[in-house]
Amino acid sequence: MPWIVLSVDRLRMGHADRQESDECSGKNIHLDGALEHSAEQITNPQFPVTNLNNLSLRVPPVVPKPTKEAAVFGLNWLSATGTGILLAAILSGMVMDSASERLVSVYGRTIVKVRFSLLTIAAMLAIGMLTRYSGLDATMGLAFARTAISIHFLEPCSAGSEWL
């Protein structure tokens, strides 16, 4: 039942977005600046990382001119996949007449079951941020860009590792 509710909700949202883009194509529609800003503060609050924000510097050849790298965490909770799944689960629980205590209990047990998966996901995101702010992503990108011909020799090695 939750997957049906989630699928219908995502289809409805996609259809509404498509209709809105069809109606607005070619027109410039602007919200009031204050209204747009307050809505964004609610749906995507921004949190600068104090000891990292604007301390990392991107320099040529990665960027055309030296640029400070902003380290800002955006909590985009409204469009996150988990929000839709949680709302679908709550709606499904209501449709199936489940008691709210039971829903909270099942949710708690689920969090306990997936705690290591959530920790792994958080660690992978942390590694991604670490490679970005340490400059490793730019260094590897430049290295691969400059070894365009030799990358074809490395491809079979990486493809073969998938079978291990």
C-alpha positions as CSV (number, residue, x, y, z in Angstrom):
1,M,0.0,0.0,0.0
2,P,2.8,2.6,0.8
3,W,4.3,2.1,-2.6
4,I,1.0,2.7,-4.3
5,V,0.5,5.9,-2.4
6,L,4.1,7.0,-3.1
7,S,3.8,6.2,-6.8
8,V,0.5,8.1,-7.1
9,D,1.9,11.1,-5.3
10,R,5.1,11.2,-7.4
11,L,3.1,10.9,-10.6
12,R,0.8,13.6,-9.5
13,M,3.7,15.9,-8.6
14,G,5.4,15.2,-11.9
15,H,2.2,15.9,-13.8
16,A,1.7,19.2,-11.9
17,D,5.3,20.2,-12.6
18,R,4.8,19.5,-16.3
19,Q,1.6,21.4,-16.6
20,E,3.1,24.4,-14.8
21,S,6.1,24.4,-17.1
22,D,3.8,24.1,-20.2
23,E,1.7,27.0,-18.9
24,C,4.7,29.1,-18.0
25,S,6.9,28.5,-21.1
26,G,7.9,31.7,-22.6
27,K,6.6,33.8,-19.7
28,N,8.6,35.3,-16.9
29,I,6.8,34.7,-13.6
30,H,8.4,36.1,-10.5
31,L,7.2,35.8,-6.9
32,D,7.6,38.6,-4.5
33,G,11.2,38.6,-3.4
34,A,10.3,38.4,0.3
35,L,7.8,35.6,-0.2
36,E,10.2,33.6,-2.4
37,H,13.1,34.1,0.2
38,S,10.9,33.0,3.2
39,A,9.6,29.9,1.3
40,E,13.2,28.9,0.5
41,Q,14.3,29.4,4.2
42,I,11.6,27.0,5.2
43,T,12.0,24.3,2.5
44,N,15.8,24.6,2.1
45,P,17.5,26.2,5.1
46,Q,21.2,26.9,4.5
47,F,23.8,26.3,7.2
48,P,27.4,27.6,6.6
49,V,30.0,25.2,7.9
50,T,31.9,27.6,10.3
51,N,35.4,26.4,10.1
52,L,35.4,25.5,6.4
53,N,33.2,28.1,4.6
54,N,35.2,30.2,2.1
55,L,38.5,28.8,3.4
56,S,39.1,26.5,0.4
57,L,40.4,28.1,-2.8
58,R,39.8,26.8,-6.3
59,V,42.6,28.1,-8.7
60,P,43.4,27.7,-12.4
61,P,43.3,25.4,-14.3
62,V,40.2,24.1,-12.4
63,V,38.5,27.4,-12.6
64,P,39.2,30.5,-14.8
65,K,40.1,32.7,-11.8
66,P,40.8,32.0,-8.1
67,T,37.5,31.5,-6.3
68,K,36.7,30.8,-2.7
69,E,34.7,27.6,-2.2
70,A,31.5,28.1,-0.1
71,A,30.9,25.3,2.4
72,V,27.2,25.6,3.0
73,F,24.9,22.7,4.0
74,G,21.5,23.0,2.4
75,L,18.8,20.9,4.2
76,N,16.5,20.4,1.3
77,W,14.0,18.3,3.2
78,L,10.9,19.0,1.2
79,S,12.1,17.4,-2.1
80,A,14.2,14.7,-0.4
81,T,13.2,11.2,-1.3
82,G,12.8,10.2,2.3
83,T,10.2,12.9,2.9
84,G,7.9,11.4,0.2
85,I,8.5,7.9,1.6
86,L,7.7,9.0,5.1
87,L,4.5,10.8,4.1
88,A,3.4,7.8,2.0
89,A,4.0,5.5,5.0
90,I,1.9,7.8,7.3
91,L,-0.9,8.1,4.7
92,S,-0.9,4.4,4.1
93,G,-1.1,3.8,7.9
94,M,-4.1,6.1,8.1
95,V,-5.8,4.4,5.1
96,M,-5.2,0.9,6.7
97,D,-6.5,2.2,10.1
98,S,-3.3,1.5,11.9
99,A,-3.0,3.1,15.4
100,S,-0.5,5.9,15.6
101,E,1.4,4.1,18.4
102,R,1.9,1.1,16.1
103,L,3.1,3.4,13.3
104,V,5.7,5.0,15.6
105,S,6.7,1.6,16.9
106,V,7.2,0.2,13.3
107,Y,9.1,3.4,12.4
108,G,11.4,3.0,15.4
109,R,12.1,-0.7,14.6
110,T,12.9,0.2,11.0
111,I,15.4,2.9,12.0
112,V,17.1,0.4,14.3
113,K,17.3,-2.1,11.4
114,V,18.7,0.3,8.9
115,R,21.1,2.2,11.3
116,F,24.2,0.7,9.7
117,S,23.0,1.4,6.2
118,L,22.3,5.0,7.2
119,L,25.7,5.3,8.8
120,T,27.3,4.0,5.6
121,I,25.4,6.5,3.5
122,A,26.5,9.3,5.8
123,A,30.1,8.2,5.6
124,M,30.0,8.1,1.8
125,L,28.6,11.6,1.7
126,A,31.3,12.7,4.1
127,I,34.0,11.1,1.9
128,G,32.6,13.0,-1.1
129,M,32.7,16.3,0.8
130,L,36.2,15.6,1.9
131,T,37.5,14.9,-1.6
132,R,35.8,18.1,-2.8
133,Y,37.2,20.4,-0.2
134,S,40.6,18.8,-0.2
135,G,40.9,19.4,-3.9
136,L,41.2,15.7,-4.7
137,D,38.2,15.8,-7.1
138,A,39.8,18.5,-9.1
139,T,43.2,16.8,-9.1
140,M,41.7,13.5,-10.3
141,G,39.6,15.2,-12.9
142,L,42.6,17.0,-14.3
143,A,44.6,13.8,-14.2
144,F,42.0,11.8,-16.1
145,A,41.4,14.6,-18.6
146,R,45.1,14.7,-19.4
147,T,45.4,10.9,-19.8
148,A,42.5,10.6,-22.2
149,I,44.2,8.0,-24.4
150,S,45.5,5.8,-21.6
151,I,42.1,5.7,-19.9
152,H,41.0,3.2,-22.6
153,F,43.7,0.9,-21.3
154,L,42.5,1.2,-17.7
155,E,38.8,0.7,-18.6
156,P,39.1,-3.1,-18.9
157,C,40.7,-3.2,-15.5
158,S,37.9,-1.3,-13.9
159,A,35.3,-3.4,-15.8
160,G,36.9,-6.6,-14.7
161,S,36.8,-5.5,-11.0
162,E,33.0,-5.4,-11.2
163,W,33.0,-9.2,-11.6
164,L,35.0,-9.8,-8.4
